[in-house]
């Protein structure tokens, strides 16, 4: 079993990933799983045996890559603003927001391994990103957040409905909400404005094709 300490999680991630440049955001560097890292080949059963939840933080998912690309290309979206990266995973979007000049960036994810991943990835890019493992869906949307970024959040039906309701509440409070989505089945199209569309390189180990058409959406008022 992996020792349940922040230091042990950081050591595990450092030992089982490589520092790479995601194909759609090559100006960033992230600790990612690849064909040459042991974690790439572990099954769910093997992960459970060593006490590791599914390592979503070890991959640059298409929705996150697209959203990070949009933020880097449109820094005025976050510059000088307080930003929440919801369901942060590796922290690719949080890192992009910090690189683009956000005043404050908080990455939120209920997987405590994400704290180690986000910390390592922020260090690799020389930016400051705070982290919380609190389940944001159990709380009202934070009043301080001026921009909420969410990448690839609609892969399960009940969760998608809950997340979209929470994000809609945040939009109602005045936050700008941007979502990156690669055409997930449970992603709604109503009440959203498309800001950009990208062809994001990925891998068949993660997706059903090697390039995913992925859009960035803004939640309408």
Backbone bond lengths (Angstrom), bond angles and torsions (degrees), N, CA, C in turn:
res aa  C-N    CA-C-N  psi(-1)  N-CA   C-N-CA  omega(-1)  CA-C   N-CA-C  phi
1 X - - - 1.462 - - 1.526 109.98 -
2 X 1.332 116.01 143.23 1.454 120.42 176.20 1.525 108.82 -72.67
3 X 1.316 116.67 130.11 1.463 120.09 178.62 1.527 109.45 -58.24
4 X 1.321 114.96 138.25 1.463 119.31 -173.54 1.527 110.66 -89.45
5 X 1.306 115.58 64.98 1.462 121.12 175.44 1.517 108.61 -133.50
6 X 1.311 116.08 155.57 1.460 120.59 179.32 1.532 110.44 -61.07
7 X 1.333 116.67 -39.53 1.458 120.53 -179.25 1.524 111.35 -64.90
8 X 1.339 116.50 -40.51 1.464 120.27 179.89 1.526 110.75 -66.70
9 X 1.330 116.66 -39.34 1.471 118.87 178.84 1.526 111.34 -65.72
10 X 1.322 116.93 -41.61 1.467 119.90 176.63 1.529 110.79 -61.34
11 X 1.329 116.55 -42.65 1.462 120.34 -179.63 1.523 110.95 -64.66
12 X 1.341 116.64 -40.96 1.463 120.30 179.27 1.524 110.78 -62.31
13 X 1.333 116.72 -45.53 1.469 120.09 -179.04 1.527 110.40 -64.84
14 X 1.309 117.15 -43.39 1.461 120.20 179.81 1.530 111.58 -61.63
15 X 1.340 115.84 -35.42 1.463 120.04 -177.45 1.516 113.52 -80.83
16 X 1.335 117.79 -20.46 1.463 120.97 -171.99 1.529 114.02 -116.76
17 X 1.316 116.33 13.63 1.469 121.12 175.74 1.517 108.61 -136.01
18 X 1.316 115.28 170.49 1.460 120.44 172.71 1.525 108.58 -124.49
19 X 1.305 116.51 150.47 1.454 121.81 179.55 1.524 108.04 -80.11
20 X 1.338 115.93 112.06 1.463 120.95 -173.76 1.524 110.74 -130.76
21 X 1.317 115.01 166.18 1.457 122.15 175.17 1.535 107.99 -103.86
22 X 1.329 118.90 114.50 1.465 119.90 178.53 1.524 110.40 -56.83
23 X 1.322 118.60 140.95 1.463 120.67 -172.75 1.520 114.64 -60.72
24 X 1.331 118.36 -30.03 1.460 119.86 -176.89 1.527 113.00 -94.79
25 X 1.339 116.00 -10.70 1.472 120.83 176.86 1.527 108.58 -135.48
26 X 1.321 117.47 67.05 1.466 120.00 -172.51 1.519 114.13 -67.43
27 X 1.336 117.88 -12.07 1.462 118.43 177.12 1.529 112.39 -78.51
28 X 1.325 117.10 -8.28 1.453 121.62 177.55 1.527 110.25 -103.11
29 X 1.333 116.17 155.73 1.455 122.24 176.15 1.523 107.98 -126.34
30 X 1.329 116.17 129.68 1.453 121.23 -177.22 1.526 110.85 -132.93
31 X 1.332 115.39 149.92 1.459 120.60 171.82 1.527 107.71 -81.13
32 X 1.343 116.87 109.40 1.455 121.84 -173.18 1.523 111.36 -128.62
33 X 1.326 114.88 153.68 1.457 120.39 171.49 1.519 109.34 -79.17
34 X 1.304 116.20 144.26 1.466 121.18 177.10 1.520 108.24 -147.52
35 X 1.317 114.97 179.28 1.460 119.28 -177.18 1.525 113.31 -58.81
36 X 1.326 117.54 -20.58 1.468 119.69 -176.86 1.525 112.10 -96.94
37 X 1.342 117.97 2.07 1.463 119.96 -179.78 1.525 110.30 -106.30
38 X 1.342 117.53 143.28 1.474 120.61 -176.14 1.524 113.44 -58.33
39 X 1.316 118.33 -37.63 1.463 120.84 -173.74 1.531 111.49 -64.03
40 X 1.328 116.97 -24.64 1.463 121.56 -179.95 1.523 111.36 -59.17
41 X 1.324 116.40 -34.60 1.466 121.80 -172.55 1.534 113.15 -94.80
42 X 1.322 118.21 -4.45 1.457 120.37 -177.49 1.528 111.55 -73.72
43 X 1.318 116.42 135.18 1.457 121.45 175.17 1.524 109.89 -82.91
44 X 1.342 116.38 171.08 1.465 119.64 176.46 1.527 110.76 -59.50
45 X 1.334 116.55 -39.13 1.459 119.85 -179.83 1.524 110.91 -64.65
46 X 1.317 115.97 -42.35 1.466 119.80 179.53 1.524 110.83 -66.45
47 X 1.319 116.48 -39.08 1.465 119.92 177.19 1.526 110.51 -61.41
48 X 1.337 116.13 -44.58 1.465 120.30 -178.99 1.528 110.78 -62.56
49 X 1.331 116.55 -37.19 1.460 120.28 -178.68 1.519 112.29 -63.45
50 X 1.338 117.17 -32.47 1.466 119.22 -179.85 1.528 111.46 -96.20
51 X 1.339 116.57 6.53 1.454 120.14 175.40 1.509 114.13 78.46
52 X 1.335 117.60 29.97 1.463 121.00 -177.60 1.522 110.53 -112.24
53 X 1.333 118.50 122.92 1.466 120.09 172.90 1.531 109.54 -65.09
54 X 1.335 117.79 164.97 1.476 119.06 177.01 1.525 110.14 -50.74
55 X 1.340 118.18 125.28 1.472 120.83 -171.09 1.529 113.13 -83.13
56 X 1.321 115.90 66.22 1.468 119.63 178.23 1.524 111.14 -59.98
57 X 1.321 116.49 -26.57 1.464 122.21 -179.66 1.529 112.44 -69.57
58 X 1.321 117.90 -12.18 1.466 120.99 -174.43 1.527 112.76 -90.83
59 X 1.329 117.49 3.71 1.452 120.87 -175.30 1.530 110.62 -133.11
60 X 1.321 115.60 147.96 1.464 121.34 175.55 1.530 107.19 -95.55
61 X 1.319 116.51 91.27 1.456 122.08 -176.74 1.525 110.69 -68.46
62 X 1.324 115.93 153.06 1.465 120.83 -173.31 1.524 112.34 -59.14
63 X 1.343 117.32 -42.27 1.457 119.90 -179.47 1.511 112.50 -61.69
64 X 1.329 115.85 -41.49 1.454 120.26 178.26 1.517 112.47 -68.53
65 X 1.339 116.86 -40.43 1.464 119.79 178.05 1.525 111.42 -61.84
66 X 1.327 116.25 -43.23 1.468 119.77 -179.51 1.524 111.20 -64.87
67 X 1.324 116.46 -43.66 1.463 120.10 -179.23 1.524 110.57 -66.44
68 X 1.333 117.40 -40.95 1.459 120.39 176.75 1.527 110.80 -62.72
69 X 1.335 116.60 -40.40 1.469 120.54 178.07 1.526 111.40 -61.01
70 X 1.324 115.46 -42.80 1.461 119.81 -179.84 1.527 110.70 -63.58
71 X 1.320 116.69 -43.71 1.464 120.57 -179.22 1.526 110.96 -64.56
72 X 1.318 117.24 -42.00 1.458 120.51 178.88 1.526 111.67 -65.28
73 X 1.330 116.32 -36.37 1.469 120.37 -178.95 1.520 112.72 -81.25
74 X 1.336 116.96 -19.81 1.465 122.29 -179.25 1.528 108.53 -129.72
75 X 1.328 117.52 66.65 1.464 120.60 -174.26 1.526 113.69 -60.50
76 X 1.327 116.78 -23.05 1.465 119.64 178.64 1.525 111.96 -62.97
77 X 1.316 116.93 -16.95 1.469 121.06 177.35 1.524 111.59 -61.50
78 X 1.331 116.20 -35.42 1.470 120.12 -174.49 1.524 113.75 -124.03
79 X 1.309 118.44 -14.75 1.463 121.23 -173.22 1.528 111.40 -55.45
80 X 1.320 115.49 126.14 1.449 121.07 178.58 1.513 115.01 75.20
81 X 1.329 117.67 5.67 1.462 121.68 -176.17 1.527 111.20 -110.64
82 X 1.329 114.73 162.05 1.463 122.30 177.22 1.530 108.01 -92.16
83 X 1.330 115.83 123.92 1.462 121.83 -167.46 1.523 110.93 -122.89
84 X 1.333 115.94 136.81 1.459 123.09 171.64 1.520 108.78 -112.76
85 X 1.327 116.24 124.91 1.472 121.76 172.47 1.517 106.76 -97.58
86 X 1.331 116.40 105.05 1.462 122.78 -175.17 1.519 110.02 -84.49
87 X 1.351 117.48 134.14 1.466 122.72 -177.54 1.526 109.24 54.38
88 X 1.328 114.89 61.95 1.463 121.97 -164.51 1.521 114.80 -70.77
89 X 1.330 118.28 -29.60 1.462 119.09 -178.23 1.522 111.33 61.02
90 X 1.315 116.85 -120.99 1.466 122.03 179.96 1.520 112.54 -69.74
91 X 1.338 116.35 -18.55 1.459 120.56 -175.86 1.509 113.73 88.16
92 X 1.333 118.23 14.07 1.463 120.58 -177.72 1.523 111.79 -57.59
93 X 1.330 117.26 -40.39 1.464 120.13 -178.76 1.523 110.48 -72.46
94 X 1.322 117.07 -40.71 1.463 121.02 177.58 1.519 111.12 -61.10
95 X 1.326 116.62 -43.94 1.461 120.93 178.76 1.527 110.23 -62.54
96 X 1.331 116.84 -43.06 1.467 120.26 178.59 1.524 110.84 -61.39
97 X 1.344 116.99 -41.07 1.466 120.52 179.42 1.520 110.89 -63.90
98 X 1.331 116.42 -42.28 1.457 119.64 177.84 1.526 111.04 -64.00
99 X 1.334 116.37 -41.63 1.468 120.40 177.55 1.521 111.56 -62.93
100 X 1.324 116.41 -30.72 1.465 121.08 -177.53 1.529 112.47 -85.01
101 X 1.331 117.21 1.87 1.451 119.36 172.13 1.507 116.84 99.79
102 X 1.337 117.68 18.68 1.462 119.50 177.33 1.527 109.92 -60.35
103 X 1.341 116.15 145.05 1.462 120.53 -179.77 1.520 111.41 -70.79
104 X 1.318 116.58 -35.37 1.460 122.22 179.16 1.515 107.59 -151.11
105 X 1.322 116.93 139.35 1.463 121.21 177.43 1.527 108.71 -130.08
106 X 1.320 115.48 125.06 1.464 121.52 173.63 1.522 108.01 -117.11
107 X 1.334 116.25 122.52 1.459 122.22 174.68 1.519 108.12 -95.06
108 X 1.326 116.84 130.45 1.462 121.43 -178.28 1.518 110.09 -121.00
109 X 1.330 116.52 129.69 1.459 121.12 175.41 1.523 107.58 -160.32
110 X 1.321 117.05 140.67 1.464 120.48 -177.01 1.525 112.57 -78.75
111 X 1.331 118.53 -11.93 1.465 122.17 177.27 1.529 108.17 -84.63
112 X 1.337 116.73 117.09 1.458 118.98 -176.55 1.524 112.12 -66.85
113 X 1.338 118.62 -21.03 1.460 120.02 174.99 1.532 110.86 -64.01
114 X 1.318 116.55 -26.01 1.461 119.75 178.70 1.519 111.06 -64.27
115 X 1.331 116.62 -31.50 1.471 118.39 178.50 1.525 110.29 -59.41
116 X 1.338 116.13 -44.50 1.460 119.78 178.69 1.526 110.75 -66.58
117 X 1.338 116.81 -43.24 1.464 120.35 -179.42 1.522 111.34 -63.26
118 X 1.326 116.39 -46.36 1.470 119.93 179.91 1.528 110.27 -62.46
119 X 1.336 116.11 -42.72 1.458 119.11 179.17 1.516 112.51 -60.95
120 X 1.337 116.72 -46.66 1.460 120.55 179.06 1.528 111.62 -63.56
121 X 1.335 116.40 -40.81 1.463 119.51 -178.28 1.523 111.95 -71.71
122 X 1.326 116.96 -34.78 1.468 119.50 175.22 1.528 109.74 -64.22
123 X 1.327 116.83 -43.20 1.461 120.23 178.29 1.526 111.47 -62.35
124 X 1.330 116.39 -40.02 1.464 120.03 -178.96 1.524 111.86 -64.41
125 X 1.328 117.01 -22.71 1.459 121.29 -179.31 1.524 113.05 -110.09
126 X 1.326 116.11 8.11 1.468 122.70 175.81 1.525 112.23 56.31
127 X 1.357 115.88 46.05 1.461 120.88 177.06 1.526 109.21 -130.33
128 X 1.329 115.73 162.98 1.455 121.55 177.76 1.530 109.92 -103.75
129 X 1.321 115.91 123.75 1.462 122.12 177.02 1.523 107.71 -135.41
130 X 1.313 117.34 123.95 1.458 121.58 174.75 1.529 109.34 -83.83
131 X 1.329 116.63 165.39 1.463 120.30 -176.52 1.520 110.49 -141.13
132 X 1.342 115.90 145.01 1.454 121.75 169.45 1.517 109.47 -136.43
133 X 1.337 115.78 138.78 1.464 121.29 175.04 1.517 111.31 -96.99
134 X 1.314 117.85 5.26 1.453 121.73 178.86 1.521 109.80 -65.97
135 X 1.326 116.92 140.65 1.461 121.11 178.07 1.524 108.44 -75.90
136 X 1.321 116.30 103.85 1.462 120.78 -175.32 1.527 111.84 -63.18
137 X 1.330 116.94 -25.05 1.460 119.81 -178.60 1.525 112.54 -71.13
138 X 1.324 116.27 -15.46 1.464 120.09 176.52 1.522 112.28 -85.66
139 X 1.321 116.26 -2.98 1.458 122.03 -175.79 1.523 110.07 -124.93
140 X 1.318 118.30 160.04 1.466 119.67 170.31 1.529 108.81 -64.91
141 X 1.318 118.32 152.12 1.466 119.76 175.62 1.524 110.13 -55.89
142 X 1.326 117.97 138.11 1.465 120.02 -175.79 1.528 111.68 -66.57
143 X 1.316 115.49 130.39 1.465 120.58 -177.01 1.524 111.79 -66.97
144 X 1.343 116.77 -24.14 1.468 119.29 -177.11 1.520 112.92 -74.82
145 X 1.346 117.74 -22.50 1.470 121.28 -173.15 1.523 110.61 -72.80
146 X 1.317 116.43 116.69 1.460 121.60 177.18 1.526 111.65 -86.20
147 X 1.326 115.54 -29.08 1.468 121.64 178.44 1.524 107.95 -135.56
148 X 1.328 116.48 131.81 1.463 121.44 174.62 1.526 108.15 -118.13
149 X 1.318 115.56 125.85 1.460 122.75 -178.54 1.523 108.69 -113.25
150 X 1.325 116.92 133.78 1.465 120.81 -177.43 1.528 109.10 -140.26
151 X 1.314 116.93 118.25 1.458 121.04 -179.55 1.515 112.33 -107.55
152 X 1.327 116.63 124.81 1.469 122.08 170.41 1.532 111.81 57.95
153 X 1.316 116.75 64.95 1.467 121.74 -172.88 1.525 113.93 -111.12
154 X 1.329 118.41 -2.02 1.468 120.57 -170.99 1.516 112.64 -114.88
155 X 1.335 117.34 46.33 1.459 120.78 -177.88 1.526 112.28 -93.27
156 X 1.358 118.10 -9.73 1.467 121.60 175.21 1.520 108.46 -131.55
157 X 1.337 116.66 138.02 1.461 120.54 -171.44 1.534 114.29 -61.66
158 X 1.349 119.65 -54.08 1.477 118.08 -178.06 1.531 112.07 -61.98
159 X 1.335 116.10 -40.75 1.459 120.44 -179.77 1.524 110.75 -65.05
160 X 1.327 116.51 -41.82 1.466 119.91 -179.04 1.521 111.40 -59.25
161 X 1.327 116.73 -44.57 1.463 120.08 -179.57 1.525 110.74 -64.06
162 X 1.321 116.19 -41.19 1.467 119.94 -179.31 1.531 111.27 -66.92
163 X 1.321 115.88 -43.88 1.462 120.02 -179.59 1.524 111.10 -64.33
164 X 1.334 117.08 -44.25 1.466 119.43 -178.43 1.523 111.24 -64.65
165 X 1.329 117.57 -35.39 1.464 120.00 176.29 1.524 110.54 -64.84
166 X 1.323 116.55 -41.08 1.461 121.20 179.58 1.531 110.58 -65.70
167 X 1.327 116.04 -43.79 1.459 119.92 179.11 1.529 111.43 -65.70
168 X 1.315 116.79 -36.56 1.465 120.28 176.56 1.520 111.02 -63.42
169 X 1.333 116.25 -38.23 1.462 119.92 176.44 1.525 110.54 -64.45
170 X 1.332 116.61 -39.32 1.461 120.19 177.10 1.524 111.16 -63.89
171 X 1.332 115.37 -40.81 1.466 118.73 177.73 1.524 110.35 -63.45
172 X 1.313 116.69 -37.23 1.455 120.66 178.13 1.511 113.44 -64.54
173 X 1.353 115.87 -25.85 1.457 120.80 177.39 1.520 112.49 -82.06
174 X 1.330 116.55 -8.01 1.455 119.47 178.15 1.510 115.39 112.24
175 X 1.340 118.33 -4.60 1.458 120.08 178.78 1.527 110.33 -73.73
176 X 1.316 116.00 145.67 1.464 119.45 170.13 1.519 107.40 -85.11
177 X 1.332 117.31 132.97 1.465 121.81 -175.48 1.526 109.03 -120.97
178 X 1.338 115.62 121.39 1.460 121.65 177.46 1.522 108.83 -118.65
179 X 1.332 115.64 138.46 1.460 121.95 -175.65 1.524 109.34 -129.76
180 X 1.321 116.34 133.31 1.463 121.32 172.36 1.513 109.59 -102.68
181 X 1.332 117.43 127.35 1.466 119.81 -176.41 1.527 110.77 -144.22
182 X 1.357 117.40 132.36 1.460 122.02 -179.83 1.527 113.60 -96.49
183 X 1.332 116.53 33.68 1.465 119.79 178.58 1.507 113.91 83.25
184 X 1.335 118.04 34.82 1.456 120.67 177.50 1.532 110.40 -64.03
185 X 1.310 115.96 149.10 1.466 121.61 -173.23 1.521 113.08 -60.67
186 X 1.328 117.20 -31.80 1.463 119.85 -172.55 1.530 112.44 -103.17
187 X 1.317 116.38 15.65 1.460 119.45 178.12 1.522 109.38 -84.75
188 X 1.334 118.05 122.99 1.465 119.84 -179.29 1.530 110.80 -77.03
189 X 1.304 116.53 153.79 1.470 120.16 176.58 1.522 111.70 -108.87
190 X 1.331 117.01 -11.09 1.448 120.07 -178.42 1.527 110.03 -80.56
191 X 1.325 115.04 143.97 1.456 120.23 176.62 1.509 114.20 72.80
192 X 1.326 116.84 22.68 1.457 121.89 -177.97 1.521 110.45 -131.85
193 X 1.307 116.01 146.03 1.456 122.30 175.87 1.522 108.78 -114.22
194 X 1.345 116.18 127.33 1.465 119.45 179.68 1.531 109.21 -78.08
195 X 1.326 115.48 126.88 1.454 121.07 179.86 1.522 112.78 -98.31
196 X 1.329 116.18 -33.83 1.468 119.85 -176.53 1.512 108.97 -163.22
197 X 1.333 115.28 159.95 1.466 121.03 175.61 1.511 108.41 -138.70
198 X 1.313 115.90 138.31 1.454 121.76 -175.93 1.529 110.41 -132.16
199 X 1.316 115.47 157.45 1.449 122.73 168.42 1.533 106.74 -101.55
200 X 1.316 116.63 104.68 1.468 120.87 -170.91 1.526 110.30 -101.06
201 X 1.330 118.01 118.94 1.464 119.84 175.51 1.523 110.57 -64.07
202 X 1.323 115.54 137.38 1.462 120.05 177.64 1.534 106.99 -143.77
203 X 1.314 118.17 -152.66 1.451 121.22 -178.30 1.519 109.13 -142.67
204 X 1.314 116.94 151.03 1.457 120.79 -179.26 1.529 112.47 -70.81
205 X 1.317 117.68 -13.26 1.456 119.35 172.77 1.526 110.93 -69.18
206 X 1.336 116.47 -24.26 1.462 121.58 -179.31 1.516 113.15 -105.84
207 X 1.312 117.51 -36.66 1.458 121.96 -170.94 1.530 110.82 -128.75
208 X 1.332 115.59 177.27 1.461 120.74 -179.55 1.517 113.07 -87.98
209 X 1.325 117.39 -0.12 1.457 121.95 177.64 1.515 109.46 -155.01
210 X 1.326 116.30 163.61 1.457 120.50 -174.60 1.523 112.91 -83.33
211 X 1.318 117.71 -15.82 1.468 122.56 175.06 1.523 107.11 -133.31
212 X 1.334 116.55 125.23 1.456 121.14 -177.99 1.535 109.68 -109.27
213 X 1.331 116.06 125.98 1.456 119.89 172.63 1.530 107.35 -72.78
214 X 1.300 115.88 117.20 1.466 121.57 -170.17 1.516 109.47 -131.05
215 X 1.319 115.83 133.97 1.464 121.14 -177.13 1.512 111.51 -113.18
216 X 1.299 115.19 155.59 1.465 122.92 170.01 1.525 107.34 -110.84
217 X 1.326 114.68 128.89 1.452 121.72 -175.39 1.526 110.67 -120.29
218 X 1.304 115.80 150.03 1.460 122.16 172.38 1.512 108.26 -111.08
219 X 1.334 116.45 131.89 1.457 120.35 177.63 1.532 109.21 -72.85
220 X 1.311 116.20 123.32 1.460 120.32 -175.80 1.513 111.15 -73.25
221 X 1.318 116.43 164.01 1.475 121.51 178.24 1.521 109.78 -67.53
